Amino acid sequence: MALTAKSFVYDVLTNPQHTRWIAPLLILGDALLCALVIWKITYTEIDWSTYMQQVSLYISGERDYPLIKGSTGPLVYPAAHVYIYTLLYHLTDEGRDILLGQALFALLYLATLAVVVACYRQTGAPPYLFPLLALSKRLHSIFVLRMFNDGVAAFAMWLAIYLCLRRSWTAGIAVWSFGVAIKMTLVLLVPAIAVIILLSLGLVRSISLGAMAVLIQVLLAVPFLQTNATGYLSRAFELSRQFLFKWTVNWRFVGEETFLSREFSVGLIVLHISLLAIFFRNWVKPSGSNMVRFLEDTLQGRQKTVPLSKSFTMTVMLSSLAIGLLCARSLHYQFFAYLAWATPFLLWRAGIHPVLIYAIWALQEWAWNVFPSTNASSAVVVLSLAVQVFGVLFNGSSEVDKKSDKGSSRSKATVQK
């Protein structure tokens, strides 16, 4: 009897087929948790009022981006951010109905969780990972208590990943581009998206999808580009922004002098490019050629398209994200919206034991909840990201192209849309 019970528990924890009933229970439980958070924890004002002030200027007719400002600073996000918060402005009585705003963001959180769960199920992830998707204190705070735009961008990111897993390439790239127009963080997925669509669709189709992504950015920004194109681009996609040491979550332990130095900034850029180049060697393995040959064949139109497993696709996309976050000069607390749901999957793909997955997840969660950050918490943030990146590099990325999505909730034929 004891052996039977033990076998049953093991099967529930490891057999992806059980996620069919675990997933809805998880989402229902998290819905109750969101309601409890709204009821018991006081709303935290950080950027919501500034978003509303900026939107009110837009509604009044202002289209010159540098002139759109709020109490905590200028508008520094792309056009889709403005449109989304304009909708929220009207729905929440010009931002005054905070409770309704929180309820809307709770629905957004649950919708994002549902998409994340669907992605995990598509890749055959084991059930023991699923509780980690609903237990993050910081993640609930970002969505429900602060109503940051990162929550909206994270939803777009995960929806794009899901669509790519389903091989709905046009819809996936369109949603991803819309997400970039909410917050620039989603640009970190560019290397992964480029590799995946080149492998799946070839050069010509990839170029057309890239052009579509750029066109979406232009169309969304037309009202602002017509007024002050330089002002819009310099604000919405500012690359020269000066980072404040006091707000950094990740690199506090290196000291302020090092953090602000040009050498440190350049070093992170070099590290980012180097890691992408190393990962690229593994990412092109499904093509059956090395990196140089893959590039030559692609540019000359000789590279044949190859079917990619869903686990491979998701691993590549989330690895690209994690590499970018690891090499970011400064992460703020709201950036956890992108990382939190990626971590369990990446640790699993890295081949780490389930007990250690929970331990690393807990350490990372602790570090992102320390405010203000300390030398210890920032070191844990960086180390946990490093474990995910290098774990996938030394285990997941080198093996994933050989693995099928065995145990995934549903097997589908390859369809290119």
C-alpha positions in Angstrom: 0.0 0.0 0.0 2.8 2.4 1.0 4.6 1.6 -2.3 1.4 2.2 -4.3 0.9 5.6 -2.5 4.5 6.5 -3.2 4.2 5.6 -6.8 1.0 7.6 -7.1 2.6 10.7 -5.6 5.6 10.3 -7.9 3.4 10.0 -10.9 1.4 13.1 -10.0 4.6 15.1 -9.5 6.3 14.0 -12.7 3.7 12.9 -15.3 2.8 15.9 -17.5 -0.6 14.3 -18.2 -1.7 15.4 -14.7 -1.3 19.0 -15.6 -4.7 18.7 -17.4 -6.4 19.0 -14.0 -3.6 20.7 -12.0 -3.6 23.7 -14.3 -7.2 24.9 -13.7 -6.9 24.2 -10.0 -3.7 26.3 -9.9 -5.3 29.2 -11.7 -8.4 29.1 -9.5 -6.2 29.1 -6.4 -4.2 32.0 -7.6 -7.4 33.9 -8.4 -8.3 33.6 -4.7 -4.8 34.7 -3.7 -5.1 37.8 -5.9 -8.4 38.6 -4.3 -6.8 38.2 -0.9 -3.9 40.4 -1.8 -6.2 43.2 -3.0 -8.3 42.9 0.2 -5.6 42.7 2.7 -2.6 44.6 1.4 -2.6 48.4 0.8 -2.2 49.6 -2.7 1.3 51.1 -3.4 1.5 54.3 -5.4 4.6 54.4 -7.5 4.0 55.1 -11.2 0.2 54.8 -11.7 -0.6 58.5 -11.0 2.3 59.5 -13.4 0.9 57.2 -16.1 -2.5 58.9 -15.7 -1.0 62.4 -15.8 0.9 61.5 -19.0 -2.2 60.0 -20.6 -4.2 63.1 -19.7 -1.7 65.2 -21.7 -2.1 62.8 -24.6 -5.9 63.0 -24.4 -5.7 66.8 -24.3 -3.9 66.7 -27.7 -0.2 66.7 -26.9 1.8 64.6 -29.4 5.3 65.9 -28.8 6.8 63.1 -26.7 9.4 65.1 -24.8 6.6 67.3 -23.5 4.5 64.5 -22.1 5.5 64.3 -18.4 4.2 63.3 -15.0 5.1 63.9 -11.4 7.8 61.4 -11.4 9.3 62.2 -14.8 8.9 62.2 -18.6 7.2 59.5 -20.7 9.9 57.0 -21.6 7.8 54.1 -23.0 6.7 53.5 -26.6 3.4 54.3 -28.1 1.4 51.2 -27.2 2.0 52.0 -23.5 0.2 55.2 -24.1 -2.8 53.6 -25.8 -3.2 50.9 -23.2 -3.1 53.3 -20.3 -5.4 55.6 -22.1 -7.9 52.7 -22.1 -7.3 52.2 -18.4 -7.7 56.0 -17.8 -11.2 55.8 -19.2 -12.1 52.6 -17.5 -11.0 53.8 -14.0 -12.5 57.2 -13.9 -9.3 59.0 -15.0 -7.2 56.7 -12.7 -9.2 57.5 -9.6 -10.9 54.1 -9.2 -7.8 52.3 -7.9 -9.8 49.2 -6.8 -11.1 48.7 -10.3 -7.6 49.2 -11.7 -6.3 46.5 -9.3 -9.1 44.2 -10.3 -8.3 44.7 -14.0 -4.6 43.9 -13.3 -5.6 40.8 -11.3 -7.4 39.6 -14.4 -4.3 40.5 -16.5 -2.2 38.5 -14.1 -4.5 35.5 -14.3 -4.6 35.7 -18.1 -0.8 35.8 -18.2 -0.6 32.8 -15.8 -3.0 30.9 -18.0 -0.9 31.5 -21.0 2.3 30.6 -19.1 0.7 27.3 -17.9 -0.4 26.6 -21.5 3.2 27.1 -22.6 4.5 24.7 -19.9 1.9 22.1 -20.9 2.9 22.4 -24.6 6.5 21.6 -23.7 5.7 18.7 -21.5 7.0 20.3 -18.3 6.5 18.2 -15.2 3.7 19.1 -12.7 6.2 19.7 -9.8 7.1 23.0 -11.5 3.6 24.4 -11.6 3.3 25.5 -7.9 6.3 27.8 -8.5 4.2 29.7 -11.1 1.7 30.9 -8.5 3.7 31.6 -5.4 5.8 34.7 -6.2 5.1 37.6 -3.8 7.0 40.1 -6.0 5.1 39.0 -9.1 1.7 39.6 -7.4 3.0 43.0 -6.2 4.1 44.1 -9.7 0.7 43.3 -11.2 -1.9 43.8 -8.5 -0.4 46.4 -6.1 1.6 48.6 -8.4 -0.1 48.1 -11.9 3.2 48.5 -13.7 3.3 48.4 -17.5 5.7 45.5 -17.2 2.7 43.3 -16.5 1.1 44.1 -19.8 4.4 43.6 -21.6 4.9 40.3 -19.9 1.5 39.1 -21.1 2.4 40.1 -24.6 5.7 38.2 -24.3 4.2 35.0 -23.1 1.3 35.2 -25.6 4.0 35.6 -28.4 5.9 32.6 -27.0 2.7 30.5 -27.0 1.8 31.5 -30.6 5.3 30.5 -31.7 5.0 27.2 -29.9 1.8 26.6 -31.9 3.8 27.8 -35.0 1.4 30.7 -35.6 4.4 32.7 -36.7 2.7 35.8 -38.1 0.5 36.3 -35.1 3.4 35.5 -32.7 5.7 38.1 -34.2 2.9 40.7 -34.4 2.1 40.2 -30.7 5.8 40.3 -29.8 6.2 43.6 -31.7 3.2 45.1 -30.0 4.9 44.1 -26.7 8.0 45.9 -27.7 5.8 49.0 -28.2 4.8 48.7 -24.6 8.3 48.3 -23.1 11.6 47.9 -24.8 12.6 45.0 -22.6 11.1 42.5 -25.1 13.9 43.5 -27.5 16.0 40.9 -25.5 14.1 38.2 -27.4 15.3 39.4 -30.9 18.3 36.9 -31.1 16.0 34.0 -30.3 13.2 35.0 -32.6 15.7 35.5 -35.5 17.1 32.0 -35.1 13.8 30.3 -34.6 12.1 31.9 -37.7 15.2 31.3 -39.8 15.2 27.7 -38.9 11.5 27.3 -39.3 10.7 29.5 -42.3 13.9 30.4 -44.1 15.4 33.8 -45.0 12.7 35.3 -47.3 9.8 34.6 -44.9 11.9 35.7 -42.0 12.7 39.1 -43.6 9.0 39.6 -44.4 8.1 38.9 -40.7 10.9 41.3 -39.6 9.5 44.0 -41.9 6.0 43.4 -40.4 7.4 43.8 -36.9 9.0 47.2 -37.9 5.9 48.3 -39.7 3.8 47.7 -36.5 6.2 49.9 -34.6 5.9 52.7 -37.2 2.1 52.5 -37.4 1.6 52.6 -33.6 4.0 55.6 -33.4 2.6 57.6 -36.4 0.9 60.4 -34.3 4.1 61.0 -32.5 6.4 60.6 -35.4 4.5 63.2 -37.4 5.0 65.7 -34.6 8.5 65.1 -33.4 10.1 61.8 -34.7 13.5 62.5 -33.1 11.8 63.3 -29.8 9.7 60.1 -29.9 12.6 57.8 -30.8 14.9 59.3 -28.2 12.4 59.0 -25.4 10.6 55.7 -26.3 13.8 53.8 -27.2 16.4 55.7 -25.2 19.7 53.8 -25.2 21.9 56.3 -23.4 19.9 56.5 -20.2 21.9 57.1 -17.0 21.2 54.5 -14.4 20.9 55.3 -10.7 22.9 53.1 -8.3 20.4 53.5 -5.5 17.7 51.7 -7.6 19.7 48.7 -8.9 18.6 45.3 -7.9 21.4 43.3 -9.5 24.8 44.9 -9.4 24.9 46.7 -6.1 27.6 44.4 -4.8 30.1 45.7 -7.3 30.1 49.2 -5.7 28.9 52.5 -7.0 32.1 53.5 -8.6 32.3 50.3 -10.7 28.6 50.4 -11.4 28.8 53.9 -13.0 32.0 53.3 -14.9 32.2 53.1 -18.6 34.4 50.0 -18.4 31.7 48.1 -16.5 29.1 49.1 -19.1 31.2 48.0 -22.0 32.2 44.8 -20.2 28.5 43.8 -19.8 27.9 44.5 -23.5 30.9 42.3 -24.5 29.6 39.6 -22.2 26.1 39.8 -23.7 27.4 39.5 -27.2 29.8 36.7 -26.3 27.1 34.6 -24.5 24.8 35.0 -27.5 27.5 33.9 -29.9 28.2 30.8 -27.7 24.5 30.0 -27.4 24.0 30.5 -31.1 26.3 27.5 -31.8 23.8 25.3 -29.9 20.7 27.1 -31.3 21.6 26.2 -34.9 22.2 22.5 -34.2 18.8 21.5 -35.6 20.0 22.7 -39.0 22.6 19.9 -39.0 25.5 22.4 -39.6 27.8 24.6 -37.6 27.3 28.3 -37.0 29.4 29.5 -40.0 27.9 27.0 -42.4 24.4 27.9 -41.2 24.9 31.6 -41.9 26.5 30.9 -45.3 23.6 28.6 -46.3 21.0 31.0 -45.0 22.4 34.0 -46.9 22.7 32.0 -50.1 19.2 30.5 -49.8 20.5 26.9 -49.4 19.4 26.4 -45.8 16.4 24.0 -45.6 13.8 24.7 -43.0 13.6 22.2 -40.1 10.8 21.4 -37.6 11.6 22.5 -34.1 10.4 20.9 -31.0 8.3 23.1 -28.7 10.7 22.6 -25.8 13.6 23.8 -28.0 11.6 26.8 -29.1 10.7 27.9 -25.6 14.2 27.1 -24.3 15.8 29.4 -26.9 13.4 32.2 -26.3 13.7 32.2 -22.5 17.5 31.7 -22.7 17.8 34.8 -24.8 15.7 36.7 -22.2 17.8 35.4 -19.3 21.1 36.3 -21.0 19.8 39.8 -21.5 18.7 40.2 -17.9 22.0 38.7 -16.6 24.0 41.3 -18.7 21.7 44.2 -18.0 23.5 47.1 -16.3 20.6 47.8 -14.0 17.5 45.8 -13.2 14.6 47.3 -11.3 12.1 45.4 -9.3 9.4 45.4 -12.0 11.7 43.5 -14.3 10.9 40.4 -12.3 7.6 40.3 -14.3 9.7 38.8 -17.2 11.9 36.5 -15.3 9.7 35.0 -12.6 7.7 32.6 -14.8 10.8 31.7 -16.9 12.9 30.6 -14.0 11.3 27.2 -13.3 11.4 26.2 -16.9 15.0 27.2 -17.4 16.1 25.4 -14.2 14.3 22.3 -15.4 15.9 22.5 -18.9 19.3 22.9 -17.1 18.8 19.4 -15.7 18.8 20.5 -12.1 17.3 18.3 -9.4 13.7 19.3 -8.3 14.8 20.0 -4.7 17.5 22.3 -6.0 15.1 24.0 -8.4 12.9 24.9 -5.4 15.9 26.1 -3.4 17.2 28.3 -6.2 13.7 29.6 -6.9 13.3 30.5 -3.2 16.6 32.3 -3.0 15.8 34.3 -6.1 12.4 35.2 -4.8 13.9 36.3 -1.5 16.5 38.4 -3.3 13.9 40.2 -5.4 11.8 41.0 -2.3 14.7 42.7 -0.4 14.1 46.5 -0.5 16.3 48.3 -0.8 18.7 45.8 -2.4 21.8 44.8 -0.5 25.2 43.4 -1.5 23.9 40.0 -0.6 20.5 40.2 -2.3 22.0 41.6 -5.5 24.7 38.9 -5.6 21.9 36.3 -5.3 20.0 38.0 -8.2 23.0 37.7 -10.4 24.0 34.2 -9.3 20.5 32.8 -9.8 20.4 34.2 -13.3 23.9 32.8 -14.0 22.8 29.4 -12.8 19.9 29.5 -15.3 22.0 30.7 -18.2 25.0 28.5 -17.7 22.9 25.6 -16.6 21.0 25.6 -19.9 24.2 26.2 -21.8 26.0 23.2 -20.3 23.0 20.9 -20.3 19.8 22.1 -21.8 20.9 23.8 -25.0 23.2 21.1 -26.0 20.6 18.4 -25.6 17.3 20.0 -26.3 17.5 19.7 -30.1 17.6 15.9 -29.6 14.6 15.8 -27.3 11.0 15.6 -28.4 8.1 17.0 -26.5 7.4 13.6 -25.0 4.6 13.8 -22.5 3.3 17.2 -23.7 -0.4 17.6 -23.3 -1.0 17.4 -27.0 1.0 16.5 -30.1 0.3 18.5 -33.3 1.6 18.4 -36.8 3.9 21.2 -37.9 1.9 24.0 -39.4 3.5 27.2 -40.8 1.2 30.2 -40.8 
